[in-house]
Amino acid sequence: MIDTRRSTETQGVQMGPRYPLSDRLVVPDVLRGFAIFAMLVAHAAPLVPNRPGAVEFLRSSLNDVASPLFALVMGISAAIVIGRTPAAARTVKGTWIYLAQNTARGLILVLLGVWLATWGSWIAIVLAPLGFTLIVGAPIALLRSRWVAAIALVLAVVSAPIVSATTAAVAPWLYFSDPLTKLLIESFLTNPHYRVLNLLPFFLAGVVLLRHGFTRDRVLPIMLAIGVVAYAMRPILMRYGGDFDYFSGSYPDTLHDVGLVAAVYVAVVFLVSLTRNPLAAVVSAVFVPFRIIGTLALSIYVLQVAVVAWMAHPYPPEFGLVNYPLLALAIVVGVPAVGALWWYFLGDGPVERIMGFVTGRKTILGKRRVPTAA
């Protein structure tokens, strides 16, 4: 069941005269905002190649947590839609509308990702794998929680050998295949950065977590313990595991991502739950920027790709050798600042408006329509 207690959803949310956040859940927006911030930091890193070891550790961690955290929040969002569907609308027609809306959203993400990949930035675009993850994950999210959790666990176990075997098998001919086949195989299995097979377990975990509710109970310490053990496995295997394979999507890599996502989720839920603590006001104030950029994460993602593509043409002769801190700040601080100003004066981001219009959930001006199956 969804935890609908207002104390954990609406603290410190009256931020804008036109577009308050009081009708949105705190935890998903903060997680989504943190994920987009993590991507901004990771994508600005090439502009600061000379960085201390501690900074590199932080950059690497933010880079690794961003995409699985996005998948987790997508699963949470899908479960929210299902949970908010009126009982009378949970019919065959309502189910088909829900699936059609999420398929349309997924296809928009795929097409947008393919387009952004042609802009010439140094960013590995994640939108196509995320779009396919939504398309595949949406129908699974309709199942009971035990089945969703079981499928997530099975996928997490089988993903590494499947990715490894498929990559070795198709590498010789994939380069010469048609664009659609290449897009599908790469997005699901062989992309060196993001794959549906590795993102889908996080999506399904988000479904289960939303149904449990964002509560400070025994689930949080259990998740934290699992996260600590999972995170520790990669360095342990690297030191004592011999010739263990460490490609993206391998078991050590997946466990590393599980540890990072679990830590972020536990921290956010715990902090949001501090409603009667003296720190509650501080936490609420700190989370407001993440909530704002989390409401228009897609628009901010597109904007940062445009900014990076502009910076990348042409590459300066010293690129990769000299630090450009002001350009890095333009990505990490400037891009979300533009997004925050857009939200304050105009509300939903342009990409969110277009997606809402295409899926029938909003008008092009951002006003929410009466939901049908959502």
N, C-alpha and C positions, 0 to 999 in steps of 0.2 A: 504494500500500500504506500501511497505517497504521503510523506510527512507534511502536513499543511499547517502546522503551527505557525502563526504569524510572527512569533518572537524570533524565529530563525530565518524569516524570509524578508522582513521589511525594516530591519533596524537601519536607521540613518540613510533613508532612501529619497527624501524630498530634496532633490538636488537641482532640478531645473524648473522654471516656471511653466514651461510648455510640456516637457517630457520627463516626468518623474519616473523613478524605477520601482515604485511601490507595487506594481502589478506583476513583477517578475521574481522568480526564485533567485536567491542570493548565490547559492553554491554553484549552479551551472554557469552563471555569468562570470563569477570570479575565476572559475577553472578555465573557461574559454578565454577570458581576458589574459590570464597568466600564460596560456598556451601561445596566444598571438604575440605577447611580449617576449616569450622565450624565442620564438622564431625571429623576431626583429633583432634580438641580440645575436643570435647565431648567424644571421644573414649579413650583419654589419661587421662580423669578425674579420673578413678579408681586408677591410680598410685599416685594421690595427694588427698587422702581422707580428709586431714585436711586443709581446705581452708576457707578463710574469706567469709563473707556473700556476699560482692560485687563480688568476684571471682565466687562464686556459681551462683549468678544471671546471670553473663556473660556466664558461662558455660551452664546453663539451656537455655538461650535464643539462643545460638549458636546451641545447640542440637535440639531445637524445630524448628528452621528455615531451617535446612539443607535439609531434605527430601522434603518438599513442594517447596523449591527453586529449587532443582534438577528437580522436575516435571515441574515447570514453564519453566525452560530452555529447557527441552525436547520439550515442546510445541512450544517454540520459534524456536527451530531447525527444527521441522517438518514444521512450516510455512515458514521458510527460503527456504527449499527444494521446497515447492510448489511454492513460489513466484519466484524462480530462474528458474523454468522449462520453457523452451521456449514455446511460444504459439503453435507452430506446434506439440510439444510433449504432449500437454494437450489433449490427446485422450484416448480412452478406453484402448489401449495398455499401454500408459504412466501411466495411473492411476493404472493399475494392477502392473506395475513394481514398482511404488512408494509404493503400499501396500505390495508387496512381500518383498521389501527391509526392510521396517519397521517391518514387521512380523519377518523376519530373525533376525534383530537387537534385537527385543524384546525377541525372543526365546534364543538368545545367553545370554542376560542379565539374563533370568530365570535360564538357565542351570548353568551359572557361579555363580549365587546366591546360588543355591542348593549345588553346590560343595564347595563354600566358607563356607557355614554353617557347613560343616563337619570338618573344620580345627581346631576347638576347641578354638576359640577366645571368648572374652566376648562381641563381637560386635553383635548387632541385624542386620543381613544383610538385606539391603533394595533393592537389585538388582532384586529379583523376582517380588515384587510388582511393581517396576518401569518398568520392562520388559512387564508385562501384561498391565500396563497403556499405554505404547507406542503402543502395539498391538491394544487395544481398541480405543485409542485416535486418531491414524493416520487416519482412515476413517472419523471420525467426523471432523477432521481438514480440510477436503475437502469442507465442507459446507460453506455457507455464514456466515459472522461474527456474524450477529444477531442471527442465529440459534446456532452457537457455544457458544455464550454468554448465550443464554437461557438454553441450556443443562447444562452448567456449573452451572448456578444458581439453576436449579432444583436439580441437584445432590448434591449441597451443602446443600440444604434444607432437602432433604430426607435421607441423608447419616446417620445422627445420630440415628434416630429410627430404620433404617434398620440394622445398625451394632449392636445396642443393642439387638434387637429382634432375629437376627440370632445367635449371640453369645450365648444367653440364650437357644435357641432351639437346636443347634447342639453340644453344649459342652459335653453332656453325651456320644455321640457316635463317635464324630470326632476322638478321640484318637485311636479308633479301626478301623477306615476306611483305605482304601488302600492309598498308598503314593500320587498318582496323585490326588485323590479326596481331600485329606487333603491339598495338596499344593494349589489347586485351591480355595477352600473355605477359607483357611487362608489368601492367598494373596489378595483375593477380599474383604473379609468381616471380618474375625475374628482375624487376626494377632493383637497382643496387641500393636504393635508399628507402623506398616505401612500397609495401605490397599488401593487397587485400588480405591474403592469408595470415599475415602478421597483425594487421590492424583490426580485423574482425573480432578476435577474442576480447580486445579492449572495448569495442563497441558493445558487445554482449554483456561484458562486465558492468558497463554503465547502465544497461537496462536493469540488471539485478540490483545494483546499488540504489537506483531511484525507487524501485519497488520496496526496498527495505526502509528507505527514508534517511534523510540527512540528520541523523541523531547521534548524540554522544553516548554510545552504549558499548557493550563488549566487543562489537564488531571492529571498532576503531583500533584498540590495542592488538587484536588478532591480525588486522590488516598491516599494522605497523611492524609487528613481528615477522610476518611473511615478507614484507618489503625489505626489512633489514637483511634477512637471510638471502633473499633473491639477489639483492644488490651486491652482497659480499661474494656471490658465487663466481662472478667473472674474474675479479682479481685473484681469487683462490685457484681457479682453473688455469689462469695465465701463468701462475707461479708453479703449480704442481701438476697441471693437467697434461703436460707433454705436448703432443702434436694436435691438440684439440683445435677444431676449426672455429674461427672467430668472425666469419663473414656476417654481414648485416642480415638478421633473421635467424641466426644460429641460436642454439639454446643459451649460451652465455649472454648474447646480445638481448634476447627476449627477457631473460631473468633480470638483466640490468634495467631494462625499460619497466618491468613490473615493479622493481624496487623504487624507481624514481616516481612513477605514477602513484603508487601507494602512499609514498611520503607526502606528495603534494595534496592528494585527496584527504588524507587524515589531517594534515595541518589546516587545510581550509575548513573542513567540517568542524573540527575542534574549535577553531577561532570564531567561526560564525555562531557557535553554540554558546559563547560567553555572553549571554544576554544580561545577566545580573552581575557581571564582574566589572570592577572599575576600568578594566582595559577595553570594555565593549565599545565605548565611543571611539577610542583610538583605532581599534580594529576596523570599525565601520568606516572611519575616515580613510584609512589606508586602502581598504577594498574598493572604495568608490571609483577610482580611476580604472581599476581592472574590470569592474562591472560595466562601466561606460564603454570601454573599448571591446568588451565581450559582447555587447549588443550589436556591434557592427563590425565583427571580426573579419568577415569576408571582404567588405569594402576596404578595410585597412590592409588586408593581405594583398589585394589588387594594387592599392596605392603604393605599397612598399616595393612590389615587383616593378612598377613603373619607375619609381625613383632609382632603384638599383640598375635597371636597364639604361636609364639616362646616364648614370655615373659610369657605366661599363663601356660606353662608346664615345670616343675610343679609350682604351686603357692607357693611363699615363705611363711613361717609361719606368717610373719607380714603383708601379703597382706590385704589391706583394713584398716589397722591401722596406718601404717607408710608411710610417703611421699617418693616417689622415683622421685625427680624432673628431674634427668638426663635421666631416662627412658622416662618420659613424654616428655621432649624436643626431644628425639630421634624420637618420633612419630610426634610431632607438627612441628618441624623444620627439623629434619633429613630426614624424608620421602619425604616431598616436595622438599628438596634440591637435593635428588637423582633424583627425577623427573625432576627438572630444568636442571640438568647436562645432563640427557638423552636427553631432548629436544634440548639443545644447540648443542650437538655433533651428535645426531642421528635423531632428528625430532620427528615424531609421536611415541607415546608409543606402546609397543608390543600388548596390548589388542586392542587399536584402529586400529592397522594395521591388526590384524586378523579379526576384525569385518568388516573393510572396504573391505578386500579380500573376505570374505564369502558373503557379500552383493553385490559384483561386482563393488564397487565404487573406490577401490584402488587395486594396486598390493600388494603383501606381503611385498615388500620393501618400501611401503609407497608412491610411486609415484601415483598421482591422475590420474585415467583414464578419458577418455572423457565420460561425463555423458550421460546416456540414458534418463531416466525420471527424473533426479535430477540434 
